[in-house]
Amino acid sequence: MKNYLQNLGKSIMLPVSILPVASLLMGIGYWIDPAGLSGAGSNQVAIFLIQAGNAIFNNLPILFSVGIATGLSKDANGAAGLSGLVGYLIVTNLLSIDGLSVLLNMPADQVPMAFGATQNVFMAIIAGTVAATLYNRYSGTKLPTALAFFSGRRLIPILSAAAMLVISLVLFFVWPFAYDALVAFGTFISGLGAFGAGLYGFFNKLLIPTGLHHALNSVFWFDLIGINDIGNFWASEGVKGVTGMYQAGFFPIMMFGLPGAALAMYKNAESKAKKIAAGTMIAGAFASFFTGITEPLEFSFMFAAPGLYLVHAFLTGVSMFVAATFHWTAGFGFSAGLVDFALSLNVPIANQPFMLFVLGLVMFVVYYFVFDFAIQKFDFATPGRGDNAVTEAAITESEAETSADKKTVSSTNNSKYVQMAHVIYDAVGGQENIRSYYNCATRLRFELEDVDQVDQAKIKGLGVPGVNVLDKNHLHVIVGTDVQFVADEMRKIEA
């Protein structure tokens, strides 16, 4: 189950990666004319850009159904994505108020309210998962000659449609109860106001090691139970100072808090490893501040110093609580970095967003001194300390071994990724030990025959932010935001 949820989290990154485009369009549109979407605007360019961005947010479930089906399929084939879309369209049309009104021959206002909320990410996840499962199992099926045209991948949309008919029948009875439970959960958290936002921030960070934070995010960021914090923010809908409360508190942490932690970890690195630690910390801090991608930094101390990571989760909750208490709001389409912050400034519903900068400066100081104190007091093995004190000599030695390896290729513009791919591939045991692997935003996630066969020292010799052993069969290698290029080179090794 955990492995499936991790895979789901990976596949969700595909549709989520589209959101920066929407936020860019809407941010520029609002910057030109803040009244562009309300009907009071007069600038046609602003209205054009805002409506274009809003088209993406309004159709997030469709993007999720395609993205999840594609991401979960064994070879990321478009046939799986098409099947996910087919499944989503079937279930949402059959279980819509209009559809059930005709089917049950009753007035639309007598159809249970729950069926007015079926066009959501939850239904998209079901449709995408079903389509990918069917694709992975039956995409190689060969039918008799008379039906040969529908063999293989062409069979999957048909099977997906049939499966979703059955699932729609089940959901007809289950969905009203499930919907009421989801609403109760969301209402419970949202009913806690600022404290609820703090709890969400705390658990968001605690779930990152497993990759399950995407599931929690879906409840609050998208229209799973009606909160839809991201969509409502960029559409400038809801209550000023409230819409965006499940996003705003992340900005002080990602833009300031974690860079403060990075400075503290660099300060406490051993002298022989200062240069290596500096490279890791500077790259991670820049990614966190500019784009809001925090995993390179978080994974650098998450498992080496779990107590420190618990402090980080707590401080994230504090930031979310403070921002929500004072109704300081801003929003993001991808993550809480400088780019999204700048784009959100002119969204009309943003409320005192520059106060998040003030809170951020406070968080920078708090993170720096708390991390500095904790590292020294408890001797945490952060980058550049203890077993993590990887010296330049060790790196040079690892590179020398790699250059002597028969699989090493000559230097090209892509040699960095080629080298990393070969070292990691060999270090995890190659074809004999790898069951499967894929990449998310910053990590290579391996399912292995035996994690004990992995040469972690060889991987760490590359200077990667971290290596995380989940259990005897699962390993994560934190590479950074360019992980896709390493994964692409690894696939070439297997070809």
C-alpha positions in Angstrom: 0.0 0.0 0.0 2.8 2.4 0.9 4.6 1.7 -2.4 1.4 2.4 -4.3 0.9 5.7 -2.5 4.5 6.7 -3.2 3.9 5.9 -6.9 0.7 7.9 -6.8 2.6 10.8 -5.3 5.1 10.6 -8.1 2.4 10.5 -10.8 0.7 13.6 -9.3 3.8 15.6 -9.9 3.1 15.5 -13.7 -0.2 17.5 -13.6 1.1 19.6 -10.7 4.1 20.7 -12.9 1.5 22.4 -15.2 0.4 24.7 -12.5 3.3 27.2 -12.8 2.1 28.0 -16.3 -1.4 28.8 -15.0 0.0 30.9 -12.1 2.4 32.7 -14.5 -0.5 33.6 -16.9 -2.8 34.7 -14.1 -0.1 36.5 -12.2 0.9 38.6 -15.2 -2.8 39.3 -16.0 -3.5 40.5 -12.5 -0.3 42.6 -12.5 -1.6 44.3 -15.6 -5.2 44.7 -14.3 -6.2 43.4 -10.9 -9.9 43.6 -11.8 -9.4 41.5 -15.0 -11.5 38.5 -14.0 -14.2 40.2 -12.0 -15.9 41.9 -15.0 -14.7 45.3 -13.9 -11.5 45.1 -15.8 -11.0 47.0 -19.1 -7.6 45.6 -20.3 -8.2 42.9 -22.8 -4.7 41.5 -22.6 -5.2 41.1 -18.8 -8.5 39.4 -19.3 -7.0 37.1 -22.0 -4.2 36.0 -19.7 -6.3 35.5 -16.6 -8.9 33.5 -18.4 -6.2 31.3 -20.1 -4.7 30.5 -16.7 -8.1 30.0 -15.1 -8.8 27.4 -17.8 -6.1 25.2 -16.4 -7.2 25.5 -12.8 -10.9 24.9 -13.7 -9.9 21.6 -15.4 -7.5 20.2 -12.9 -9.4 16.9 -12.5 -9.0 16.2 -16.2 -5.3 17.0 -16.0 -5.0 14.7 -13.0 -6.9 11.8 -14.6 -4.5 11.9 -17.6 -1.4 12.6 -15.6 -1.9 9.9 -13.0 -2.8 7.3 -15.6 0.3 8.1 -17.6 2.6 8.4 -14.5 1.5 5.1 -13.0 1.7 3.2 -16.3 4.8 1.0 -16.7 6.1 2.9 -19.7 4.3 6.3 -19.4 2.4 5.6 -22.6 -0.2 8.0 -23.9 -2.7 5.2 -24.3 -2.9 4.9 -20.5 -3.5 8.7 -20.3 -6.3 8.5 -22.8 -7.9 5.6 -20.9 -7.7 7.7 -17.7 -9.6 10.5 -19.4 -12.2 8.1 -20.7 -12.8 6.7 -17.3 -13.0 10.1 -15.7 -15.6 11.3 -18.3 -17.7 8.3 -17.8 -17.9 8.4 -14.0 -18.4 12.1 -13.8 -21.2 12.2 -16.4 -23.0 9.2 -15.0 -22.8 10.5 -11.4 -23.6 14.1 -12.2 -26.8 15.7 -11.0 -28.1 16.0 -14.6 -27.1 12.5 -15.4 -28.8 11.0 -12.4 -31.8 13.2 -12.8 -32.4 11.6 -16.2 -31.4 8.1 -15.1 -33.6 8.1 -12.0 -36.4 10.1 -13.5 -36.5 12.7 -10.7 -36.1 16.5 -10.5 -32.5 17.7 -10.3 -33.1 19.4 -7.0 -34.0 16.0 -5.4 -30.7 14.3 -6.4 -28.4 14.2 -3.3 -26.0 17.1 -3.1 -23.0 14.9 -3.0 -23.4 14.2 -6.8 -22.9 17.8 -7.5 -19.3 17.4 -6.4 -18.1 14.5 -8.5 -16.0 16.4 -10.9 -13.0 16.5 -8.5 -9.5 15.2 -8.1 -10.6 12.2 -6.1 -12.6 10.9 -9.1 -9.6 11.7 -11.3 -7.3 9.6 -9.0 -9.7 6.6 -9.2 -10.0 6.8 -13.0 -6.3 7.3 -13.5 -5.4 4.5 -11.2 -7.8 2.0 -12.8 -6.6 2.9 -16.3 -2.9 2.5 -15.3 -3.6 -0.8 -13.6 -5.4 -2.2 -16.7 -2.7 -0.9 -19.0 0.1 -2.5 -17.0 -1.7 -5.8 -17.0 -3.4 -6.0 -20.4 -1.6 -3.7 -22.8 0.2 -6.7 -24.4 -3.1 -8.7 -24.9 -3.6 -10.3 -28.3 -7.2 -10.8 -29.4 -8.5 -13.2 -32.1 -7.9 -12.2 -35.7 -11.5 -10.8 -36.1 -10.8 -8.4 -33.2 -7.1 -7.9 -33.8 -7.6 -4.2 -34.3 -8.5 -3.8 -30.7 -5.5 -5.7 -29.4 -2.8 -4.3 -27.2 -3.0 -0.7 -26.2 -6.2 -0.1 -28.1 -7.9 -2.5 -25.7 -7.2 -0.4 -22.6 -9.7 2.5 -23.2 -12.4 -0.1 -23.8 -11.5 -2.0 -20.6 -11.3 1.3 -18.7 -14.8 2.3 -19.8 -16.2 -1.1 -18.7 -14.4 -0.9 -15.4 -15.6 2.6 -14.7 -19.2 1.6 -15.4 -19.0 -1.0 -12.6 -17.2 1.5 -10.3 -19.8 4.1 -11.1 -22.5 1.7 -9.9 -20.6 1.1 -6.7 -19.9 4.8 -6.2 -23.6 5.6 -6.6 -24.1 3.9 -3.2 -20.7 4.7 -1.6 -20.0 8.3 -2.7 -22.6 10.1 -0.6 -21.2 8.5 2.5 -17.6 9.0 1.4 -18.3 12.6 0.5 -19.9 13.3 3.9 -16.8 11.8 5.6 -14.4 13.9 3.5 -16.4 17.0 4.2 -16.4 16.2 7.9 -12.6 15.8 7.8 -12.0 19.0 5.9 -14.5 20.9 8.0 -12.8 19.7 11.2 -9.4 21.0 10.1 -10.8 24.2 8.5 -13.0 24.7 11.5 -9.9 24.9 13.7 -9.0 28.1 11.8 -5.4 29.1 12.2 -4.6 26.2 14.5 -5.9 23.8 11.7 -3.6 25.5 9.2 -0.7 24.9 11.6 -1.6 21.2 12.0 -1.7 20.9 8.3 1.7 22.5 7.9 3.2 20.2 10.6 1.8 16.9 9.0 2.7 18.1 5.5 6.4 18.0 6.5 6.1 14.8 8.5 4.8 13.0 5.4 7.4 14.2 3.0 9.8 11.3 3.7 7.2 8.8 2.5 6.0 11.0 -0.4 2.5 10.8 0.9 2.2 14.6 1.5 0.7 14.9 -2.0 -2.4 13.0 -0.7 -2.8 15.4 2.2 -2.2 18.4 0.0 -5.0 17.4 -2.4 -7.5 17.8 0.4 -6.7 21.4 1.0 -5.2 22.7 -2.2 -7.6 21.2 -4.7 -11.4 20.8 -5.0 -11.5 17.4 -3.3 -13.9 18.4 -0.5 -14.6 22.0 -1.5 -11.6 23.9 0.0 -9.7 24.3 -3.3 -7.3 26.8 -1.8 -5.0 27.1 -4.8 -7.8 27.4 -7.4 -9.8 29.9 -5.3 -6.8 32.0 -4.7 -5.9 32.4 -8.3 -9.5 32.9 -9.2 -9.6 35.5 -6.4 -12.7 33.9 -4.9 -13.6 33.5 -1.2 -12.8 35.6 1.8 -9.9 38.0 1.7 -7.4 37.0 4.4 -8.8 33.4 4.5 -8.4 32.1 0.9 -4.7 31.1 0.7 -4.3 30.3 4.4 -3.2 26.7 3.5 -0.4 28.1 1.3 0.8 31.4 2.8 2.8 30.0 5.8 5.0 28.0 3.5 6.6 31.1 1.9 8.5 32.1 5.1 9.8 28.6 5.5 10.9 27.8 2.0 12.2 31.3 1.1 13.9 32.1 4.4 13.7 29.4 7.1 15.4 26.6 5.2 18.2 28.8 3.8 18.8 29.8 7.5 19.1 26.1 8.3 21.4 25.7 5.4 23.7 28.4 6.7 23.7 26.8 10.2 24.6 23.4 8.7 27.4 24.9 6.6 28.8 26.7 9.7 28.9 23.4 11.6 30.5 21.4 8.9 34.0 20.0 9.6 36.8 22.1 8.0 37.8 19.3 5.7 34.3 19.1 4.3 33.4 22.8 4.2 33.7 23.1 0.4 31.6 20.0 -0.3 29.0 21.1 2.3 28.9 24.6 0.8 28.1 23.3 -2.7 25.2 21.2 -1.3 23.8 23.9 0.9 24.1 26.8 -1.6 22.4 24.7 -4.3 19.6 23.6 -1.9 19.1 27.0 -0.4 18.8 28.6 -3.9 16.3 26.0 -5.0 14.3 26.5 -1.9 14.3 30.3 -2.0 13.7 30.7 -5.7 11.5 27.8 -6.7 10.2 26.5 -3.4 11.6 23.0 -4.0 12.9 22.0 -0.6 13.7 18.3 -0.9 17.4 18.7 -1.6 17.8 20.5 1.7 15.3 18.5 3.7 16.7 15.2 2.7 20.2 16.3 3.6 19.3 16.1 7.3 15.9 14.3 7.4 17.3 10.9 8.2 20.8 11.9 9.5 19.1 14.0 12.1 15.4 13.1 12.5 15.1 15.2 15.7 16.2 18.2 13.7 13.6 17.4 11.0 10.9 17.2 13.7 11.9 20.7 14.8 11.6 21.8 11.1 8.1 20.3 10.9 7.1 22.1 14.1 8.4 25.4 12.9 6.5 25.0 9.6 3.3 24.5 11.6 4.2 27.6 13.6 4.7 29.7 10.4 1.4 28.4 9.0 -0.4 29.3 12.3 1.1 32.8 12.5 0.3 33.6 8.9 -3.3 32.4 9.3 -3.8 34.1 12.6 -2.9 37.5 11.1 -4.6 36.7 7.8 -1.5 37.3 5.7 -2.1 35.4 2.5 -0.3 34.7 -0.8 -0.6 31.8 -3.1 1.4 29.5 -5.5 0.8 27.5 -8.5 3.8 25.2 -8.0 5.5 25.9 -4.7 6.2 28.7 -2.2 9.3 30.2 -3.8 10.1 33.7 -4.9 8.7 33.2 -8.4 5.2 32.3 -7.2 5.3 34.9 -4.5 6.0 37.7 -7.0 3.3 36.4 -9.3 0.7 36.3 -6.5 1.3 39.9 -5.3 -1.3 41.4 -7.7 -4.0 38.8 -7.2 -6.8 40.9 -5.6 -7.5 38.4 -2.8 -3.9 38.4 -1.5 -3.8 40.1 1.9 -0.8 41.9 3.2 1.6 39.5 1.4 4.7 41.5 2.3 4.2 40.6 5.9 5.2 37.1 4.9 8.6 38.6 4.1 8.8 40.0 7.6 7.8 36.6 9.1 10.3 35.1 6.8 13.2 37.2 8.1 12.2 36.1 11.6 12.1 32.5 10.5 15.6 32.8 9.0 17.0 33.9 12.4 15.0 31.3 14.3 16.1 28.5 12.0 19.7 29.6 12.0 20.0 29.7 15.8 17.8 26.7 16.5 19.7 24.5 14.0 23.1 25.9 15.1 22.3 25.1 18.8 20.8 21.7 18.1 23.6 20.5 15.9 26.2 21.4 18.5 24.2 20.3 21.5 23.2 16.9 20.1 26.1 16.4 17.6 23.7 15.8 14.7 25.3 14.2 11.6 24.3 17.0 9.2 26.2 17.4 5.9 29.9 17.8 6.5 29.8 16.2 10.0 30.7 12.8 11.2 30.0 10.1 8.6 28.7 12.7 6.2 32.0 14.6 6.2 32.8 13.6 2.7 36.2 15.0 1.8 37.3 16.3 -1.6 39.8 13.4 -1.7 37.0 10.9 -1.3 35.1 12.5 -4.1 38.2 12.5 -6.3 38.8 8.8 -5.5 35.2 7.9 -6.4 35.5 9.8 -9.7 38.7 8.0 -10.5 37.1 4.6 -9.9 34.2 5.7 -12.1 36.5 6.8 -14.9 38.2 3.4 -14.9 34.8 1.6 -15.1 34.2 0.0 -18.4 30.8 1.7 -18.7 32.2 5.3 -18.4 31.7 7.3 -21.5 33.9 10.1 -22.9 33.2 13.7 -21.8 30.3 15.4 -23.5 27.9 18.2 -22.5 25.9 15.6 -20.7 28.8 13.8 -19.1 27.8 14.8 -15.6 24.5 13.0 -15.8 26.0 10.0 -17.7 28.6 9.6 -14.9 26.1 9.9 -12.1 23.7 7.4 -13.8 26.5 4.8 -14.2 27.7 5.2 -10.7 24.2 5.0 -9.1 23.2 2.1 -11.4 26.2 0.0 -10.4 26.0 1.0 -6.8 22.4 -0.2 -6.4 23.3 -3.6 -7.9 22.5 -3.1 -11.6 19.9 -5.2 -13.4 20.2 -8.1 -11.0 19.1 -6.1 -8.0 16.7 -3.5 -9.5 13.0 -4.4 -9.7 11.9 -0.9 -10.8 12.7 2.7 -10.4 11.4 6.2 -11.3 12.1 9.8 -10.6 9.9 12.4 -8.8 10.8 16.1 -8.6 14.2 15.5 -6.9 14.6 11.8 -6.1 15.3 8.5 -7.8 13.1 6.0 -6.1 14.2 2.3 -6.4 12.4 -0.9 -5.6 15.2 -3.4 -5.1 15.6 -7.1 -4.4 17.9 -6.4 -1.5 18.9 -2.9 -0.2 21.8 -4.5 1.7 23.5 -4.9 -1.7 23.6 -1.2 -2.2 27.0 0.6 -1.9 25.8 3.8 -0.2 29.3 5.2 0.1 29.8 5.1 -3.6 26.5 7.0 -4.2 27.3 9.6 -1.5 30.7 10.0 -3.1 28.9 11.8 -6.0 28.0 14.5 -3.5 24.2 13.9 -3.7 22.2 15.5 -0.9 21.2 12.1 0.6 20.5 8.4 0.4 17.4 7.2 2.1 16.7 3.5 2.9 13.0 3.0 3.5 13.0 -0.7 4.1 14.7 -3.8 2.8 13.3 -3.3 -0.7 13.0 0.5 -1.2 15.7 3.1 -1.6 15.6 6.8 -2.4 18.6 8.7 -3.9 18.1 12.4 -3.5 19.7 13.9 -6.6 18.2 17.4 -7.0 16.0 19.2 -9.5 17.9 17.8 -12.4 17.1 14.2 -11.4 15.2 13.6 -14.7 18.4 13.8 -16.7 20.0 11.2 -14.5 17.0 8.9 -14.8 17.0 9.3 -18.6 20.7 8.2 -18.7 19.9 5.2 -16.5 17.2 4.1 -18.9 19.8 4.2 -21.7 22.0 1.9 -19.7 19.2 -0.7 -19.7 18.3 -0.3 -23.4 
